[in-house]
Amino acid sequence: MSAVTIVFAVLQLLAGVALTVIVLMQSGKSAGLSGAISGGAETFLSKGKAKTLDAKLAKATKWFALAFVLLTLVLNLVG
């Protein structure tokens, strides 16, 4: 194994672990059902929804998943 392959393998391992941790930190979709009962207050308060922790975790999930897929493709081409 060359040094480049080892570096990409370590980066892929870190991306996989980070992706797993981020997905496990997210709240489930069933947690949002209590907001459906409250009614109209949810629509007024949803303007700041993009700044919540769940929104940031969802965005981080997309980026780490993209990095994981790209690293997998690079490792497949290099190795």
PDB file as gemmi writes it, atoms N, CA and C in Angstrom:
CRYST1    1.000    1.000    1.000  90.00  90.00  90.00 P 1                      
ATOM      1  N   MET A   1       0.836  -1.192   0.000  1.00  0.00           N  
ATOM      2  CA  MET A   1       0.000   0.000   0.000  1.00  0.00           C  
ATOM      3  C   MET A   1       0.874   1.245   0.000  1.00  0.00           C  
ATOM      4  N   SER A   2       0.536   2.153  -0.862  1.00  0.00           N  
ATOM      5  CA  SER A   2       1.307   3.390  -0.927  1.00  0.00           C  
ATOM      6  C   SER A   2       0.823   4.358   0.151  1.00  0.00           C  
ATOM      7  N   ALA A   3       1.591   5.397   0.327  1.00  0.00           N  
ATOM      8  CA  ALA A   3       1.244   6.392   1.345  1.00  0.00           C  
ATOM      9  C   ALA A   3      -0.056   7.112   0.998  1.00  0.00           C  
ATOM     10  N   VAL A   4      -0.310   7.320  -0.274  1.00  0.00           N  
ATOM     11  CA  VAL A   4      -1.547   7.994  -0.695  1.00  0.00           C  
ATOM     12  C   VAL A   4      -2.756   7.132  -0.353  1.00  0.00           C  
ATOM     13  N   THR A   5      -2.656   5.843  -0.568  1.00  0.00           N  
ATOM     14  CA  THR A   5      -3.749   4.932  -0.254  1.00  0.00           C  
ATOM     15  C   THR A   5      -4.023   4.903   1.241  1.00  0.00           C  
ATOM     16  N   ILE A   6      -2.962   4.915   2.031  1.00  0.00           N  
ATOM     17  CA  ILE A   6      -3.127   4.913   3.490  1.00  0.00           C  
ATOM     18  C   ILE A   6      -3.796   6.204   3.951  1.00  0.00           C  
ATOM     19  N   VAL A   7      -3.394   7.330   3.394  1.00  0.00           N  
ATOM     20  CA  VAL A   7      -3.989   8.616   3.781  1.00  0.00           C  
ATOM     21  C   VAL A   7      -5.476   8.634   3.445  1.00  0.00           C  
ATOM     22  N   PHE A   8      -5.825   8.186   2.233  1.00  0.00           N  
ATOM     23  CA  PHE A   8      -7.236   8.175   1.846  1.00  0.00           C  
ATOM     24  C   PHE A   8      -8.043   7.178   2.678  1.00  0.00           C  
ATOM     25  N   ALA A   9      -7.425   6.058   3.043  1.00  0.00           N  
ATOM     26  CA  ALA A   9      -8.119   5.066   3.866  1.00  0.00           C  
ATOM     27  C   ALA A   9      -8.397   5.617   5.268  1.00  0.00           C  
ATOM     28  N   VAL A  10      -7.425   6.336   5.824  1.00  0.00           N  
ATOM     29  CA  VAL A  10      -7.621   6.937   7.140  1.00  0.00           C  
ATOM     30  C   VAL A  10      -8.695   8.025   7.066  1.00  0.00           C  
ATOM     31  N   LEU A  11      -8.676   8.838   6.006  1.00  0.00           N  
ATOM     32  CA  LEU A  11      -9.708   9.865   5.843  1.00  0.00           C  
ATOM     33  C   LEU A  11     -11.096   9.241   5.685  1.00  0.00           C  
ATOM     34  N   GLN A  12     -11.175   8.130   4.956  1.00  0.00           N  
ATOM     35  CA  GLN A  12     -12.453   7.454   4.794  1.00  0.00           C  
ATOM     36  C   GLN A  12     -12.937   6.874   6.118  1.00  0.00           C  
ATOM     37  N   LEU A  13     -12.044   6.326   6.888  1.00  0.00           N  
ATOM     38  CA  LEU A  13     -12.405   5.805   8.204  1.00  0.00           C  
ATOM     39  C   LEU A  13     -12.938   6.910   9.103  1.00  0.00           C  
ATOM     40  N   LEU A  14     -12.265   8.045   9.114  1.00  0.00           N  
ATOM     41  CA  LEU A  14     -12.719   9.174   9.929  1.00  0.00           C  
ATOM     42  C   LEU A  14     -14.060   9.717   9.447  1.00  0.00           C  
ATOM     43  N   ALA A  15     -14.246   9.786   8.141  1.00  0.00           N  
ATOM     44  CA  ALA A  15     -15.528  10.253   7.598  1.00  0.00           C  
ATOM     45  C   ALA A  15     -16.643   9.282   7.949  1.00  0.00           C  
ATOM     46  N   GLY A  16     -16.370   7.989   7.916  1.00  0.00           N  
ATOM     47  CA  GLY A  16     -17.375   6.996   8.270  1.00  0.00           C  
ATOM     48  C   GLY A  16     -17.769   7.058   9.733  1.00  0.00           C  
ATOM     49  N   VAL A  17     -16.785   7.216  10.604  1.00  0.00           N  
ATOM     50  CA  VAL A  17     -17.069   7.323  12.033  1.00  0.00           C  
ATOM     51  C   VAL A  17     -17.837   8.616  12.325  1.00  0.00           C  
ATOM     52  N   ALA A  18     -17.419   9.714  11.708  1.00  0.00           N  
ATOM     53  CA  ALA A  18     -18.117  10.986  11.912  1.00  0.00           C  
ATOM     54  C   ALA A  18     -19.547  10.911  11.396  1.00  0.00           C  
ATOM     55  N   LEU A  19     -19.747  10.277  10.261  1.00  0.00           N  
ATOM     56  CA  LEU A  19     -21.086  10.127   9.701  1.00  0.00           C  
ATOM     57  C   LEU A  19     -21.974   9.300  10.624  1.00  0.00           C  
ATOM     58  N   THR A  20     -21.431   8.242  11.182  1.00  0.00           N  
ATOM     59  CA  THR A  20     -22.189   7.411  12.119  1.00  0.00           C  
ATOM     60  C   THR A  20     -22.582   8.189  13.360  1.00  0.00           C  
ATOM     61  N   VAL A  21     -21.642   8.933  13.921  1.00  0.00           N  
ATOM     62  CA  VAL A  21     -21.920   9.710  15.129  1.00  0.00           C  
ATOM     63  C   VAL A  21     -22.960  10.788  14.851  1.00  0.00           C  
ATOM     64  N   ILE A  22     -22.853  11.463  13.718  1.00  0.00           N  
ATOM     65  CA  ILE A  22     -23.798  12.535  13.391  1.00  0.00           C  
ATOM     66  C   ILE A  22     -25.200  11.976  13.197  1.00  0.00           C  
ATOM     67  N   VAL A  23     -25.317  10.827  12.531  1.00  0.00           N  
ATOM     68  CA  VAL A  23     -26.643  10.236  12.323  1.00  0.00           C  
ATOM     69  C   VAL A  23     -27.246   9.800  13.654  1.00  0.00           C  
ATOM     70  N   LEU A  24     -26.433   9.250  14.532  1.00  0.00           N  
ATOM     71  CA  LEU A  24     -26.954   8.826  15.829  1.00  0.00           C  
ATOM     72  C   LEU A  24     -27.336  10.004  16.723  1.00  0.00           C  
ATOM     73  N   MET A  25     -26.740  11.163  16.517  1.00  0.00           N  
ATOM     74  CA  MET A  25     -27.066  12.337  17.320  1.00  0.00           C  
ATOM     75  C   MET A  25     -28.379  12.989  16.903  1.00  0.00           C  
ATOM     76  N   GLN A  26     -28.843  12.718  15.699  1.00  0.00           N  
ATOM     77  CA  GLN A  26     -30.070  13.345  15.225  1.00  0.00           C  
ATOM     78  C   GLN A  26     -31.276  12.763  15.943  1.00  0.00           C  
ATOM     79  N   SER A  27     -32.273  13.627  16.142  1.00  0.00           N  
ATOM     80  CA  SER A  27     -33.508  13.137  16.738  1.00  0.00           C  
ATOM     81  C   SER A  27     -34.331  12.448  15.663  1.00  0.00           C  
ATOM     82  N   GLY A  28     -35.123  11.497  16.071  1.00  0.00           N  
ATOM     83  CA  GLY A  28     -35.933  10.745  15.133  1.00  0.00           C  
ATOM     84  C   GLY A  28     -37.064  11.586  14.573  1.00  0.00           C  
ATOM     85  N   LYS A  29     -37.652  11.123  13.476  1.00  0.00           N  
ATOM     86  CA  LYS A  29     -38.765  11.845  12.869  1.00  0.00           C  
ATOM     87  C   LYS A  29     -39.999  11.795  13.750  1.00  0.00           C  
ATOM     88  N   SER A  30     -40.116  10.796  14.615  1.00  0.00           N  
ATOM     89  CA  SER A  30     -41.282  10.703  15.488  1.00  0.00           C  
ATOM     90  C   SER A  30     -41.256  11.776  16.572  1.00  0.00           C  
ATOM     91  N   ALA A  31     -40.094  12.381  16.820  1.00  0.00           N  
ATOM     92  CA  ALA A  31     -40.011  13.439  17.826  1.00  0.00           C  
ATOM     93  C   ALA A  31     -40.733  14.687  17.366  1.00  0.00           C  
ATOM     94  N   GLY A  32     -40.940  14.858  16.072  1.00  0.00           N  
ATOM     95  CA  GLY A  32     -41.619  16.031  15.562  1.00  0.00           C  
ATOM     96  C   GLY A  32     -43.129  15.929  15.595  1.00  0.00           C  
ATOM     97  N   LEU A  33     -43.682  14.799  16.004  1.00  0.00           N  
ATOM     98  CA  LEU A  33     -45.131  14.646  16.026  1.00  0.00           C  
ATOM     99  C   LEU A  33     -45.793  15.487  17.108  1.00  0.00           C  
ATOM    100  N   SER A  34     -45.087  15.795  18.169  1.00  0.00           N  
ATOM    101  CA  SER A  34     -45.687  16.623  19.215  1.00  0.00           C  
ATOM    102  C   SER A  34     -45.937  18.036  18.713  1.00  0.00           C  
ATOM    103  N   GLY A  35     -45.175  18.489  17.728  1.00  0.00           N  
ATOM    104  CA  GLY A  35     -45.393  19.812  17.153  1.00  0.00           C  
ATOM    105  C   GLY A  35     -46.644  19.871  16.301  1.00  0.00           C  
ATOM    106  N   ALA A  36     -47.072  18.744  15.766  1.00  0.00           N  
ATOM    107  CA  ALA A  36     -48.283  18.723  14.950  1.00  0.00           C  
ATOM    108  C   ALA A  36     -49.523  18.937  15.799  1.00  0.00           C  
ATOM    109  N   ILE A  37     -49.449  18.583  17.058  1.00  0.00           N  
ATOM    110  CA  ILE A  37     -50.597  18.755  17.951  1.00  0.00           C  
ATOM    111  C   ILE A  37     -50.746  20.216  18.353  1.00  0.00           C  
ATOM    112  N   SER A  38     -49.644  20.938  18.494  1.00  0.00           N  
ATOM    113  CA  SER A  38     -49.705  22.322  18.972  1.00  0.00           C  
ATOM    114  C   SER A  38     -50.329  23.269  17.964  1.00  0.00           C  
ATOM    115  N   GLY A  39     -50.265  22.960  16.677  1.00  0.00           N  
ATOM    116  CA  GLY A  39     -50.997  23.743  15.687  1.00  0.00           C  
ATOM    117  C   GLY A  39     -50.236  24.905  15.114  1.00  0.00           C  
ATOM    118  N   GLY A  40     -50.853  26.085  15.107  1.00  0.00           N  
ATOM    119  CA  GLY A  40     -50.359  27.249  14.390  1.00  0.00           C  
ATOM    120  C   GLY A  40     -49.079  27.847  14.934  1.00  0.00           C  
ATOM    121  N   ALA A  41     -48.758  27.599  16.175  1.00  0.00           N  
ATOM    122  CA  ALA A  41     -47.535  28.169  16.743  1.00  0.00           C  
ATOM    123  C   ALA A  41     -46.303  27.626  16.031  1.00  0.00           C  
ATOM    124  N   GLU A  42     -46.403  26.430  15.515  1.00  0.00           N  
ATOM    125  CA  GLU A  42     -45.264  25.816  14.825  1.00  0.00           C  
ATOM    126  C   GLU A  42     -44.902  26.582  13.559  1.00  0.00           C  
ATOM    127  N   THR A  43     -45.885  27.080  12.835  1.00  0.00           N  
ATOM    128  CA  THR A  43     -45.588  27.797  11.596  1.00  0.00           C  
ATOM    129  C   THR A  43     -44.930  29.134  11.884  1.00  0.00           C  
ATOM    130  N   PHE A  44     -45.303  29.769  12.981  1.00  0.00           N  
ATOM    131  CA  PHE A  44     -44.697  31.050  13.332  1.00  0.00           C  
ATOM    132  C   PHE A  44     -43.257  30.853  13.795  1.00  0.00           C  
ATOM    133  N   LEU A  45     -43.027  29.807  14.544  1.00  0.00           N  
ATOM    134  CA  LEU A  45     -41.695  29.576  15.100  1.00  0.00           C  
ATOM    135  C   LEU A  45     -40.765  28.851  14.138  1.00  0.00           C  
ATOM    136  N   SER A  46     -41.253  28.386  13.013  1.00  0.00           N  
ATOM    137  CA  SER A  46     -40.415  27.609  12.100  1.00  0.00           C  
ATOM    138  C   SER A  46     -39.471  28.473  11.273  1.00  0.00           C  
ATOM    139  N   LYS A  47     -39.541  29.789  11.427  1.00  0.00           N  
ATOM    140  CA  LYS A  47     -38.612  30.653  10.685  1.00  0.00           C  
ATOM    141  C   LYS A  47     -37.178  30.437  11.126  1.00  0.00           C  
ATOM    142  N   GLY A  48     -36.959  30.153  12.392  1.00  0.00           N  
ATOM    143  CA  GLY A  48     -35.618  29.910  12.902  1.00  0.00           C  
ATOM    144  C   GLY A  48     -35.227  28.452  12.868  1.00  0.00           C  
ATOM    145  N   LYS A  49     -35.972  27.636  12.135  1.00  0.00           N  
ATOM    146  CA  LYS A  49     -35.731  26.203  12.113  1.00  0.00           C  
ATOM    147  C   LYS A  49     -34.387  25.845  11.480  1.00  0.00           C  
ATOM    148  N   ALA A  50     -33.907  26.668  10.556  1.00  0.00           N  
ATOM    149  CA  ALA A  50     -32.631  26.383   9.889  1.00  0.00           C  
ATOM    150  C   ALA A  50     -31.448  26.531  10.837  1.00  0.00           C  
ATOM    151  N   LYS A  51     -31.657  27.170  11.981  1.00  0.00           N  
ATOM    152  CA  LYS A  51     -30.565  27.395  12.919  1.00  0.00           C  
ATOM    153  C   LYS A  51     -30.546  26.371  14.051  1.00  0.00           C  
ATOM    154  N   THR A  52     -31.461  25.411  14.027  1.00  0.00           N  
ATOM    155  CA  THR A  52     -31.515  24.428  15.092  1.00  0.00           C  
ATOM    156  C   THR A  52     -30.396  23.404  14.944  1.00  0.00           C  
ATOM    157  N   LEU A  53     -30.197  22.665  16.006  1.00  0.00           N  
ATOM    158  CA  LEU A  53     -29.149  21.645  16.001  1.00  0.00           C  
ATOM    159  C   LEU A  53     -29.469  20.545  14.999  1.00  0.00           C  
ATOM    160  N   ASP A  54     -30.746  20.178  14.889  1.00  0.00           N  
ATOM    161  CA  ASP A  54     -31.113  19.132  13.935  1.00  0.00           C  
ATOM    162  C   ASP A  54     -30.843  19.563  12.497  1.00  0.00           C  
ATOM    163  N   ALA A  55     -31.074  20.828  12.190  1.00  0.00           N  
ATOM    164  CA  ALA A  55     -30.807  21.311  10.833  1.00  0.00           C  
ATOM    165  C   ALA A  55     -29.309  21.306  10.539  1.00  0.00           C  
ATOM    166  N   LYS A  56     -28.516  21.679  11.521  1.00  0.00           N  
ATOM    167  CA  LYS A  56     -27.063  21.657  11.332  1.00  0.00           C  
ATOM    168  C   LYS A  56     -26.545  20.229  11.194  1.00  0.00           C  
ATOM    169  N   LEU A  57     -27.127  19.309  11.970  1.00  0.00           N  
ATOM    170  CA  LEU A  57     -26.719  17.912  11.864  1.00  0.00           C  
ATOM    171  C   LEU A  57     -27.133  17.322  10.522  1.00  0.00           C  
ATOM    172  N   ALA A  58     -28.291  17.723  10.014  1.00  0.00           N  
ATOM    173  CA  ALA A  58     -28.728  17.231   8.701  1.00  0.00           C  
ATOM    174  C   ALA A  58     -27.800  17.724   7.599  1.00  0.00           C  
ATOM    175  N   LYS A  59     -27.374  18.979   7.704  1.00  0.00           N  
ATOM    176  CA  LYS A  59     -26.444  19.517   6.711  1.00  0.00           C  
ATOM    177  C   LYS A  59     -25.080  18.826   6.815  1.00  0.00           C  
ATOM    178  N   ALA A  60     -24.620  18.581   8.031  1.00  0.00           N  
ATOM    179  CA  ALA A  60     -23.341  17.894   8.221  1.00  0.00           C  
ATOM    180  C   ALA A  60     -23.415  16.463   7.711  1.00  0.00           C  
ATOM    181  N   THR A  61     -24.582  15.821   7.864  1.00  0.00           N  
ATOM    182  CA  THR A  61     -24.754  14.460   7.356  1.00  0.00           C  
ATOM    183  C   THR A  61     -24.580  14.422   5.850  1.00  0.00           C  
ATOM    184  N   LYS A  62     -25.150  15.384   5.160  1.00  0.00           N  
ATOM    185  CA  LYS A  62     -25.027  15.430   3.700  1.00  0.00           C  
ATOM    186  C   LYS A  62     -23.575  15.603   3.271  1.00  0.00           C  
ATOM    187  N   TRP A  63     -22.852  16.486   3.935  1.00  0.00           N  
ATOM    188  CA  TRP A  63     -21.468  16.748   3.546  1.00  0.00           C  
ATOM    189  C   TRP A  63     -20.558  15.570   3.865  1.00  0.00           C  
ATOM    190  N   PHE A  64     -20.739  14.953   5.033  1.00  0.00           N  
ATOM    191  CA  PHE A  64     -19.899  13.807   5.373  1.00  0.00           C  
ATOM    192  C   PHE A  64     -20.227  12.604   4.501  1.00  0.00           C  
ATOM    193  N   ALA A  65     -21.495  12.444   4.131  1.00  0.00           N  
ATOM    194  CA  ALA A  65     -21.859  11.352   3.226  1.00  0.00           C  
ATOM    195  C   ALA A  65     -21.233  11.569   1.856  1.00  0.00           C  
ATOM    196  N   LEU A  66     -21.247  12.803   1.382  1.00  0.00           N  
ATOM    197  CA  LEU A  66     -20.606  13.113   0.099  1.00  0.00           C  
ATOM    198  C   LEU A  66     -19.106  12.845   0.160  1.00  0.00           C  
ATOM    199  N   ALA A  67     -18.470  13.251   1.250  1.00  0.00           N  
ATOM    200  CA  ALA A  67     -17.033  13.008   1.413  1.00  0.00           C  
ATOM    201  C   ALA A  67     -16.741  11.510   1.463  1.00  0.00           C  
ATOM    202  N   PHE A  68     -17.586  10.753   2.143  1.00  0.00           N  
ATOM    203  CA  PHE A  68     -17.390   9.308   2.237  1.00  0.00           C  
ATOM    204  C   PHE A  68     -17.501   8.639   0.869  1.00  0.00           C  
ATOM    205  N   VAL A  69     -18.495   9.045   0.102  1.00  0.00           N  
ATOM    206  CA  VAL A  69     -18.676   8.467  -1.240  1.00  0.00           C  
ATOM    207  C   VAL A  69     -17.501   8.826  -2.144  1.00  0.00           C  
ATOM    208  N   LEU A  70     -17.078  10.080  -2.105  1.00  0.00           N  
ATOM    209  CA  LEU A  70     -15.948  10.494  -2.942  1.00  0.00           C  
ATOM    210  C   LEU A  70     -14.657   9.780  -2.548  1.00  0.00           C  
ATOM    211  N   LEU A  71     -14.436   9.634  -1.252  1.00  0.00           N  
ATOM    212  CA  LEU A  71     -13.241   8.915  -0.807  1.00  0.00           C  
ATOM    213  C   LEU A  71     -13.298   7.444  -1.204  1.00  0.00           C  
ATOM    214  N   THR A  72     -14.483   6.863  -1.187  1.00  0.00           N  
ATOM    215  CA  THR A  72     -14.628   5.483  -1.622  1.00  0.00           C  
ATOM    216  C   THR A  72     -14.295   5.341  -3.102  1.00  0.00           C  
ATOM    217  N   LEU A  73     -14.776   6.280  -3.909  1.00  0.00           N  
ATOM    218  CA  LEU A  73     -14.472   6.240  -5.341  1.00  0.00           C  
ATOM    219  C   LEU A  73     -12.978   6.436  -5.604  1.00  0.00           C  
ATOM    220  N   VAL A  74     -12.367   7.359  -4.890  1.00  0.00           N  
ATOM    221  CA  VAL A  74     -10.924   7.611  -5.063  1.00  0.00           C  
ATOM    222  C   VAL A  74     -10.120   6.373  -4.662  1.00  0.00           C  
ATOM    223  N   LEU A  75     -10.500   5.754  -3.543  1.00  0.00           N  
ATOM    224  CA  LEU A  75      -9.790   4.548  -3.129  1.00  0.00           C  
ATOM    225  C   LEU A  75      -9.969   3.408  -4.111  1.00  0.00           C  
ATOM    226  N   ASN A  76     -11.113   3.343  -4.721  1.00  0.00           N  
ATOM    227  CA  ASN A  76     -11.353   2.304  -5.731  1.00  0.00           C  
ATOM    228  C   ASN A  76     -10.493   2.541  -6.968  1.00  0.00           C  
ATOM    229  N   LEU A  77     -10.326   3.788  -7.359  1.00  0.00           N  
ATOM    230  CA  LEU A  77      -9.510   4.102  -8.526  1.00  0.00           C  
ATOM    231  C   LEU A  77      -8.010   3.973  -8.255  1.00  0.00           C  
ATOM    232  N   VAL A  78      -7.589   4.370  -7.066  1.00  0.00           N  
ATOM    233  CA  VAL A  78      -6.168   4.328  -6.726  1.00  0.00           C  
ATOM    234  C   VAL A  78      -5.719   2.893  -6.460  1.00  0.00           C  
ATOM    235  N   GLY A  79      -6.536   2.147  -5.732  1.00  0.00           N  
ATOM    236  CA  GLY A  79      -6.152   0.792  -5.327  1.00  0.00           C  
ATOM    237  C   GLY A  79      -6.447  -0.156  -6.364  1.00  0.00           C  
TER     238      GLY A  79                                                      
END                                                                             
